[in-house]
Amino acid sequence: MNPGHHIDYKQLRKVNPKTARLTVLSYLESVGGNISRTAQVFGVNRSVVYDILKKQASGDLNDRSKAPRRHMGQGQEVH
């Protein structure tokens, strides 16, 4: 990729979040693991790249459910 070129990560995520993450990981590998360069090219913070690496390490690049997590208080049962 030529210097100054950018890939809109947010647009890629709208199409397919898992593929967007795979694209970031592929680019990261192609630049020798340079997280700053990868973040710059995709227009995201480095923390986003680190989050993608964490998802890769967990073995699941899919989005998490958007459903709210239910917290059950002490003594409550699931019906």
Secondary structure as UniProt FT lines:
FT   TURN            3..4
FT   HELIX           9..15
FT   HELIX           17..30
FT   TURN            31..33
FT   HELIX           35..42
FT   HELIX           46..58
FT   TURN            74..75
//
